[in-house]
Structure formats: structure tokens, C-alpha cells
Amino acid sequence: MKANVLESNSVKKAEIIKVKDNQSFSYSDDIAVEEPLEIRITYGTKEQKQSKNISVTMRTPGHDEELAAGFLFTEGIISGEQQISKVAHHQAECSRNQENIIIAELIDDFIPQLMKTDRNFYTTSSCGVCGKGSIESIRTVSPFNSTYKENCILSLETLYQLSDKLRSFQSNFSTTGGIHASGMFDLSGNLLALREDVGRHNALDKLIGHALFTQQLPLKDKILVLSGRASFELIQKAAMAGISVVVAIGAPSSLAVDLAKEFDITLLGFLRDNRFNIYHSGSNFKIDNLL
């Protein structure tokens, strides 16, 4: 398949000096672009609309519409794609500001869930001292809490190939070395979609936004592969999207493990070089040929 990669403005050239041993030389390097994105929503009746700034997140430009939609969904502000009328960049006088402000226009008479969740829409790794407030919010807001989980049976061969497959489609990582990725695979190990960003939470929001727009949610029979570590926030977003299996190339945090257990999400970590750790095996998960 052809991976969905970021636009050309996600990478820029920088003139640097490389040092190796006792030698130095000039070099033109590729670096990942990081810029703020302000997410706004407009909502209300057809006659009376109001606007609200929801979040400012540092992201790599590209797939901003999916990022905004995915963020609104994973934060519980909306519960489905049908509640969004339009998502577009703000038509500002300054072209640069226009690219860094995006507005999601919600359908007439829909009232978003702005005050019922205590996460306050900050893109942080946890909420409060223990993250319990966020766990309660997911249980209350997620539309997929009671969704039946299909059996996920994977072979060891399929699992061991996931990290290399993800890396092979990470065009911007191979260029810059500074981009995170979230990949969506089927149970046969086929890559269905991939999104990259300097922020690991943004990469996942873009991926979930893609699934939202293409009406694939819940992702109960898909595998989420993370290019780095698995934080509480990423497992939280996976739970909101109904994902049953999360595989991380890096380590999970303690809160990520706790949340995976809370929502019966299979969580694997340190997947590389034909090895991985099982931090939680969901009730619907099985690995063939595992002794």
C-alpha cells in the first residue's frame, strides 16, 4: 500500500556542523517542523453560533483536519463524525496564522460536551495526581464502552513483522529521525493507515481522525502500533476509539498498564528483534504458536 505521509512543509533544511571524532564539517540536515495549532469549534443554533478555543497543541503541519477531528473525538467533545459539519483552516489575513488555526464547525443545534469531562482539554500525559479522573471520563463519554470485542488471534510471525513494517513506511522519520508514528494494521499484519507527527498524541489523533472520517470506528479488530513508548494518554485515546490491541516499540508507563487493564486492552511493549513484553493480555486476545 501507499502510506499517507505528511506534506512537504513537515520537514525543513537546516545548515549544521557535524562532528565525528576530531573532525568537523558543514552539512545540510533535514529537521522536523514543529508549529502550534489552535483548535477552535463553532456551535449553536443556525441563528446564533458561538465560538470557543479548545486547545493549542504543538504539531507537525499536515492532516490538520484529521488531527482536529480526532482530538475532538478522543476528548469526548463529539461522539461521531456526523456531528461535524465542516473542518477548515481559519481564513485569516496572515497566511501563516491561517495555517495554524483550524475551526471545526459543528452541526446546527448540537451541544458539545464541554463541561462534563474534567480533563479540561489539555494535551498532557495524565490528568490529576493518578489519572483517575480521566479514566472516569472515558467510562462516561466513550461511545464504545459496551461494544462487543471480537476475538483477536495473531501469529508470532505477524507480530514480529509489525515494527519493521511501521518503520518502512515512516518516510518522515527516515528523513529527520524526529517524528513519531501511529500505524493501524489488520489482524493479518497489513498496514491500513499511518500518521506521523512530532507529538505522539497528535500522530494518534490524526490516525483516529482518519478512521472517524472514513467511518471505521470502533477499531475493535485492528492493531495500533506506536513508534515509541506507550503513555497513559495514548492508551486513553485508544480506549476512546475502541481499540483492543496496542503494540509499542518502546516501553509503557505504569499508568498506561493500569489503564489497559481497566479497559481490557491488550498491551505489548518493546517489540523489536523478535521479542516483546506482554503487559496485559486482553480477554479476547490470543497469540498462535506461543509456548
C-alpha positions as CSV (number, residue, x, y, z in Angstrom):
1,M,0.0,0.0,0.0
2,K,0.9,3.6,-0.3
3,A,1.4,5.2,3.1
4,N,-0.3,8.5,3.9
5,V,2.6,10.8,4.5
6,L,2.9,14.4,5.7
7,E,3.0,17.3,3.3
8,S,6.3,18.8,2.2
9,N,6.1,21.6,4.8
10,S,6.6,19.0,7.6
11,V,10.4,18.9,7.0
12,K,12.8,21.8,6.6
13,K,16.5,22.2,5.8
14,A,19.0,23.4,8.4
15,E,22.6,24.2,7.9
16,I,24.6,22.5,10.7
17,I,28.1,21.4,11.6
18,K,28.7,17.7,12.1
19,V,31.4,16.4,14.4
20,K,32.9,13.0,14.2
21,D,36.0,12.0,16.2
22,N,38.2,15.2,15.9
23,Q,36.8,16.3,12.5
24,S,34.0,18.8,11.8
25,F,32.3,19.6,8.5
26,S,29.3,21.6,7.2
27,Y,26.1,19.6,6.5
28,S,22.6,20.4,5.3
29,D,20.3,18.4,7.6
30,D,16.6,17.7,7.5
31,I,14.7,18.5,10.7
32,A,11.0,18.0,11.6
33,V,8.9,21.1,11.6
34,E,7.1,21.9,14.9
35,E,4.4,24.6,14.9
36,P,1.4,25.4,17.1
37,L,-2.1,24.5,16.0
38,E,-5.1,26.2,17.6
39,I,-8.2,24.1,17.5
40,R,-11.5,26.1,17.6
41,I,-15.1,25.0,17.4
42,T,-18.3,26.8,16.4
43,Y,-21.6,25.5,17.6
44,G,-25.2,26.5,18.5
45,T,-28.4,27.2,16.6
46,K,-28.4,28.2,13.0
47,E,-29.3,31.7,14.0
48,Q,-26.9,32.1,16.9
49,K,-23.4,30.5,16.7
50,Q,-20.7,30.8,19.3
51,S,-17.0,30.1,19.0
52,K,-14.7,28.5,21.6
53,N,-10.9,27.9,21.6
54,I,-10.5,24.3,22.6
55,S,-6.8,23.6,22.6
56,V,-3.4,24.7,21.3
57,T,-1.1,21.8,20.5
58,M,2.4,21.7,19.1
59,R,2.3,19.6,15.9
60,T,3.9,18.9,12.6
61,P,1.8,20.5,9.8
62,G,-0.2,18.0,7.8
63,H,-3.5,16.2,8.2
64,D,-4.7,19.1,10.4
65,E,-8.3,18.3,9.7
66,E,-7.9,14.8,10.9
67,L,-5.9,16.0,14.0
68,A,-8.7,18.4,15.0
69,A,-11.5,15.8,14.4
70,G,-9.5,13.1,16.2
71,F,-8.8,15.4,19.1
72,L,-12.5,16.4,19.5
73,F,-13.5,12.7,19.4
74,T,-10.8,11.3,21.8
75,E,-11.6,14.2,24.3
76,G,-15.3,13.3,24.2
77,I,-16.4,16.6,22.8
78,I,-18.1,14.9,20.0
79,S,-19.2,11.2,19.7
80,G,-19.2,10.8,15.9
81,E,-18.2,12.2,12.6
82,Q,-21.8,13.1,11.8
83,Q,-21.7,15.9,14.4
84,I,-19.1,17.8,12.4
85,S,-20.4,20.0,9.6
86,K,-17.0,21.2,8.3
87,V,-13.4,21.4,9.3
88,A,-11.2,24.0,7.7
89,H,-8.3,26.3,8.4
90,H,-9.2,29.8,9.5
91,Q,-9.3,32.3,6.7
92,A,-7.0,34.9,8.3
93,E,-5.3,37.9,6.8
94,C,-1.9,36.5,7.7
95,S,-1.3,33.4,5.7
96,R,0.9,31.9,8.4
97,N,-1.8,32.3,11.1
98,Q,-4.3,30.8,8.6
99,E,-2.3,27.6,8.5
100,N,-2.0,27.4,12.3
101,I,-5.7,27.9,13.2
102,I,-8.3,25.3,12.4
103,I,-12.0,25.5,13.0
104,A,-14.4,22.6,13.4
105,E,-18.0,23.8,12.6
106,L,-20.4,21.5,14.4
107,I,-23.9,20.8,13.1
108,D,-26.8,23.1,14.0
109,D,-28.3,22.6,17.5
110,F,-25.6,20.1,18.6
111,I,-24.3,21.0,22.1
112,P,-20.7,19.7,22.5
113,Q,-19.6,18.0,25.8
114,L,-17.5,20.9,27.1
115,M,-18.2,20.8,30.8
116,K,-19.0,17.2,31.6
117,T,-15.4,15.9,31.4
118,D,-12.8,17.1,33.9
119,R,-9.8,16.7,31.5
120,N,-10.1,20.4,30.6
121,F,-8.8,19.6,27.1
122,Y,-5.1,20.0,27.9
123,T,-2.8,17.6,25.9
124,T,-0.9,16.3,28.9
125,S,0.3,12.8,29.7
126,S,-2.1,12.4,32.6
127,C,-4.9,14.2,34.5
128,G,-4.5,15.0,38.1
129,V,-2.3,13.0,40.5
130,C,-3.3,9.5,39.4
131,G,-5.2,9.9,36.1
132,K,-8.4,8.5,37.8
133,G,-10.4,11.5,36.6
134,S,-9.6,10.7,33.0
135,I,-10.5,7.0,33.5
136,E,-13.9,8.0,34.8
137,S,-14.3,10.4,31.8
138,I,-13.6,7.6,29.3
139,R,-16.1,5.3,31.0
140,T,-18.7,8.0,30.8
141,V,-18.0,9.6,27.4
142,S,-16.7,6.8,25.1
143,P,-19.4,5.5,22.8
144,F,-17.8,2.1,22.6
145,N,-17.6,1.0,26.2
146,S,-20.3,-1.7,25.7
147,T,-19.2,-2.6,22.2
148,Y,-18.6,-6.4,21.8
149,K,-14.9,-7.2,21.3
150,E,-14.1,-9.6,18.5
151,N,-11.5,-12.3,19.1
152,C,-8.0,-11.1,18.1
153,I,-5.8,-14.0,17.1
154,L,-2.3,-13.2,15.9
155,S,0.6,-15.3,14.9
156,L,4.1,-14.6,16.3
157,E,5.3,-14.1,12.7
158,T,2.8,-11.3,12.2
159,L,3.7,-9.6,15.5
160,Y,7.4,-9.7,14.8
161,Q,6.9,-8.0,11.4
162,L,4.9,-5.0,12.7
163,S,7.9,-2.9,13.9
164,D,9.8,-3.2,10.6
165,K,6.6,-2.6,8.6
166,L,5.9,0.6,10.6
167,R,9.4,1.9,10.2
168,S,9.5,1.1,6.4
169,F,6.5,3.4,5.9
170,Q,7.8,6.2,8.1
171,S,9.1,8.4,5.4
172,N,9.5,11.5,7.6
173,F,11.2,9.6,10.4
174,S,13.8,8.2,8.0
175,T,14.4,11.7,6.8
176,T,14.6,13.5,10.1
177,G,14.9,10.9,12.9
178,G,12.5,13.1,14.9
179,I,9.0,12.0,14.0
180,H,6.6,9.7,15.9
181,A,4.1,7.5,14.1
182,S,0.9,5.7,14.8
183,G,0.0,2.8,12.4
184,M,-3.2,0.9,12.0
185,F,-2.9,-2.8,11.0
186,D,-5.4,-5.6,10.4
187,L,-5.0,-8.9,12.1
188,S,-3.0,-10.3,9.1
189,G,-0.4,-7.6,9.6
190,N,-1.3,-5.4,6.7
191,L,-0.8,-1.6,7.2
192,L,-4.1,0.2,6.6
193,A,-3.1,3.7,7.6
194,L,-0.2,5.6,9.1
195,R,0.1,9.1,10.5
196,E,3.3,10.9,11.7
197,D,3.9,14.0,13.9
198,V,6.5,15.4,16.3
199,G,3.9,14.8,19.0
200,R,3.0,11.1,19.6
201,H,-0.5,12.1,20.8
202,N,-1.0,14.2,17.6
203,A,0.0,11.3,15.4
204,L,-2.6,9.1,17.1
205,D,-5.3,11.8,16.9
206,K,-4.6,12.1,13.2
207,L,-5.0,8.4,12.8
208,I,-8.2,8.3,14.8
209,G,-9.5,11.3,12.9
210,H,-8.8,9.4,9.6
211,A,-10.8,6.5,11.0
212,L,-13.6,8.8,12.1
213,F,-13.9,10.5,8.6
214,T,-13.8,7.1,6.9
215,Q,-16.4,5.6,9.3
216,Q,-14.2,2.8,10.6
217,L,-14.8,3.3,14.3
218,P,-14.7,1.4,16.5
219,L,-11.4,-0.1,15.7
220,K,-12.1,-3.3,17.6
221,D,-10.5,-5.7,15.1
222,K,-7.4,-3.5,14.4
223,I,-3.9,-3.3,15.8
224,L,-2.5,0.0,16.9
225,V,1.3,0.2,16.6
226,L,3.2,3.1,18.3
227,S,6.7,4.0,17.1
228,G,7.8,4.9,20.7
229,R,6.6,4.5,24.2
230,A,3.0,3.9,25.3
231,S,1.9,6.7,27.7
232,F,-1.4,6.9,29.7
233,E,-2.7,9.4,27.2
234,L,-2.2,7.2,24.2
235,I,-3.9,4.2,25.8
236,Q,-6.7,6.6,26.8
237,K,-7.2,7.7,23.2
238,A,-7.1,4.0,22.1
239,A,-9.8,3.2,24.6
240,M,-12.0,6.0,23.2
241,A,-11.6,4.6,19.7
242,G,-12.5,1.1,20.8
243,I,-9.0,-0.3,20.0
244,S,-8.4,-3.8,21.5
245,V,-4.7,-4.3,20.8
246,V,-1.9,-1.7,21.3
247,V,1.7,-2.6,20.4
248,A,4.5,-0.2,21.3
249,I,8.1,-0.3,20.0
250,G,9.1,1.3,23.3
251,A,8.1,1.0,27.0
252,P,4.7,1.6,28.5
253,S,4.3,3.7,31.6
254,S,2.7,2.4,34.8
255,L,-0.5,4.3,34.3
256,A,-0.7,3.1,30.7
257,V,-0.6,-0.5,32.0
258,D,-3.2,0.3,34.7
259,L,-5.5,1.8,32.1
260,A,-5.0,-1.1,29.7
261,K,-6.1,-3.5,32.5
262,E,-9.0,-1.2,33.4
263,F,-10.4,-1.4,29.8
264,D,-9.1,-4.9,28.9
265,I,-6.8,-3.6,26.2
266,T,-4.0,-5.9,25.1
267,L,-0.8,-4.0,25.6
268,L,2.6,-5.2,24.3
269,G,5.8,-3.3,24.6
270,F,9.5,-3.4,23.4
271,L,8.5,-5.0,20.1
272,R,11.8,-5.4,18.2
273,D,14.4,-8.0,17.3
274,N,11.9,-10.9,17.6
275,R,10.9,-10.1,21.2
276,F,8.3,-8.2,23.2
277,N,6.8,-8.0,26.6
278,I,3.1,-8.6,27.4
279,Y,1.9,-6.1,30.0
280,H,-1.7,-7.1,29.7
281,S,-3.4,-9.8,27.6
282,G,-7.0,-8.9,26.9
283,S,-9.7,-11.5,27.3
284,N,-10.2,-11.6,23.5
285,F,-6.5,-11.8,22.6
286,K,-4.5,-14.9,21.7
287,I,-1.1,-15.5,20.1
288,D,-0.7,-18.6,17.9
289,N,2.4,-20.8,18.4
290,L,3.4,-19.2,21.7
291,L,4.7,-21.7,24.2
